[in-house]
Amino acid sequence: MNNMTRVDLIPCQQDNNKWHMTPVLRLMISALVIIGLRQAVVVILAMPSFILPAPLDVFDRLIQRHDVLLKHTLVTAQEIVLGLLLGLAMGLFFALQMLLSNPIKRWLLPILIASQAVPVFAIAPVLMLWLGYGMASKIVMTALIIFFPVTTCCYDGLRNTPTGYLDLAQTMGATRWQMLRHIQFPASLPTLASGIRVAVVIAPIGAVAGEWVGSSEGLGYLMLQANARMLIDEMFAALLILSALSVSLYFVTDKLLKKLIPWEV
């Protein structure tokens, strides 16, 4: 009787897993619902296109200007990815410095906290003056905006390693570098992964803010130009692409982190 019951339960579990929706599918359904509601609002309230263009008008603009939109999307995507790599490298470096040296931690930690009180738009003109209106200033802007969450998450993960592991390694004669490499750094990866996920979400803000202050290409530049010429549907098309780019980057990063850190909860 117990065997029959167990056999009957297995197909039910398989059926439940069969109809389980993935996060991407849930996101697509939510996006379709939002688009449908927005189309209904435009039709019912008779909103003029220069205030709130209908989703169909935005999609038409996407098709008509796909070549221009693709060109600017590639520029912004490069700025985001390169800024993420630079910000991640800086965050890891300074987190290790704070862990290994208490004097550096006492001097650097207040600077990190104070840096978050300065608005991004206040830094952008200075970066444009120093680095020019090219891609370099946008990459640095992106790196600066993600620098704090990556550094703090990595530092918290490194210093919160279970002391039992460290005591055991020290008893076995492990060096400081061996403990850092084989115990502390692997133990900090789940916390660092959380910081990377936050960084991926906010990185486009730095790139687009830099393009708004001064640039000749990129989605931020295209949105400014479209707004100046009252091409609101093109501005929303660029905004839609930027949102899709950010969401895609997040899901790709999340998938890679889960593969690289299989023990993460």
N, C-alpha and C positions, 0 to 999 in steps of 0.2 A: 504493500500500500504506500509505503514511503517512497519507493522507487517510482511508482506511477505518478505520484504527486510531484516529484522532482522533475520528471520528464515533461509533465504538463506545464510546469512553470517556465521552462527554458524558452519555448516559442513566444510566450508573452513578453519576456524580457527582450527578445530579438525584435519583436514588433515595435516595442517602445523606442528602441534605439533607431529603428528604421525611420520613424517619423520625427526624430529629434532634429530641430532646426539649428543650423550653424549660425555663428554670429554674423557672417556675411549675408546670409539669407534674411535674417532678422533686420539687418541694416537696410537691405534693398526694399523690404516690405515697408519699413518706416519711412524711407525716402519717397516711395510711391504714394503713401498716405499723405505726407506733407505736401507733395506736389499737387495731388488732387485737391486738398483743402485750399491751397493757394490759388489754384485755377478757379475754384468755386467762389472765393472771395473776390477775385478780379471780375468775374462775370456778374455776380449778384450786386456788388457795390459799384459796378461800372467804373473801376479805377482807371484813370488815364495812364497810358504807357510810360509817360515821362516821370511818373511817380512810382508805379509798381507794374512792371511789364509782366504779361502773362507767361507762364512756363513754356507755352508753345512758341512764343516770340523769342524767348531765350534760346530754345533748341534750334530754331531757324537760324539765329545768329551764330550759334555754334557750328552749324553746317556751312554757312556762307563764309565765315572767317576762320575756318579750321586751320588753314596754313599759318595765319598770323598768330592765332592763339597757341598753336603748337610750338612755334618759334619762341614765344615769350615764356611758355610753360617750361621748356627745356632749360632756359636761363635760370628761372626761379628754382627749379629742381636741383640744379647744380649748386646753387648758393646754399640751399637747405642741407644737402648731403655733405658738402665740404665743411659747412659750418658745424654740423653735428660731429663730424670726425675731429675737427679742431677742438671743439668744446669738450668732447669726451676725453681727448688726450690731455688737455689742460686740467680737467677735473680729476682724472686719475693721478696725474703728477702731483698736484697740490694736496690731494688727500693723503698720498703716501708721505709727503713731506711733513704734514701735520701729525701723522701717526708716529713717524720716526724721530721727530724733534719737538720737544715741548716748547722751547723758545719760539720756533717758527709757528707753532699752533697759537701761542698767546698773541703774536703779532698779526698773524694772517686771518684768524677767525673774525675779529672785529671789522677788518677791512672787507671781508666777504659779506658780512651782515650790512655794513654801511653801503656797499655797492648796490644793494637791492632797493635802497631808498632813492636812488637817482633814476628818473624816468628814462626809458629807452630813447624817446624822441629828443631828450636833452643831449644824449651822447652822439646821436647820428650826425648832426652837423659837424662835430669835431672830427669824427672818423672820415667824413667826406673831405674835410680840409687836409687831413693827414694822408689818406690813402687814395684820394681821387674818387671819381664818379663811376669807376669800373666795378668789377665783381669783388675785388678784395675787401672793400669797405662793408659790403653786405655779408660776406663770409665772417668777418670779425664781429659784426653786429649779431649774427646768429649765434656765434660761439659765446659771446658775452651773455646773451639772454639765457642760455642753458648751462652756463658755467656753475652757477650756484647750486641748482638741484643735483647735478651730477656729483659735484664735490662733496656736498653734505651727505648724500646717500652713500657714496663710496666710503667716506670717513666713518659714518655710523656703522656700516657693515663691518669694516675692518676692526674697529675698537670693541664691537660687541661680540666678538668671537668667544665661544664658551671657554672659560678659563681652564676647565678640566682638560681640554685638548692641548692647550698651550703648556700646562704643567706636565702632562704626559710626554709631550715632545721635548720639553726641556730636560726631563729626567733621562730621556733616551739619548741626550747629547746633541739635539738638533741645534743648528746655528740660527741666528736671527733671520737670515735670508731664507733658510729652509722652512722655518715656521711661517714666514710671510708668504712664501710661494705655495707651500703644500697645505697649509691650514687656514691662515687668515684670509687670503685672497679668495679661495673657493668658498669659504663661509660667507664672504661679503657679496657674492654674486647675486643672490636673490634680491638683496636690498639695492644693489647697483642696478639691477634690471628694472626695478620700480623707478629709479631716477632716470634711466634711459627712456622709459615709456613717457614720463612727464616731459622730458626734453624733446622727444619727437613731436609731441603735440604742440609745444610752444615755439619750436624752432621756426616755423613759417612766419610767426609774428615778427621776428627779428629781420628776416629777409625782406618781407613786404614793407616793413617800416623803413628800412634803408632805401628801398626803391621809391617810396613816397617822398623822402627827403631830397633825393637827387639821383637820377639814373636816366638811361636812354633805352633800356630794355627790361623785360621782366613783367610778370603779371601785375605787380603794384604800379609800375609805370603805365601799363595799358589801361588799368582802371582809372588812373588820374586823367589820362588823355580822353577816355570815353566819357568821363564825367564832365570834362570841360566842353566837349562837343555835344553834350546832352544825348549821348548814345547809351541810354540807361540799360537797354537790353544787352549790349556788349559788355557793360560793366558787370552785370549779373552773370553773364556767361563766364567771364574771367573769375569771378568769385566762386562760381560753381566748380570750375576746374581746380581752383586752389583748395576748396573743401575736399574734393575727390582725391587730390594729391596728398593732402594731409592724412585722410582716413586710410588710404592705401599704404602710405608709409608706416602708419601705426600698426596695421595688421601684419605687414611684412616683418616689421621689427619684432612684434610680439611672437610671431611664428618662429623666427630665428632664435629668439631668446629661450623659448620653450625647448627647442632642439639642443641648444648649447648648454642649458641648465636643466637637465631632466629631473633633478631632485627638488626643483622649485615647486612650492605648493600653489 
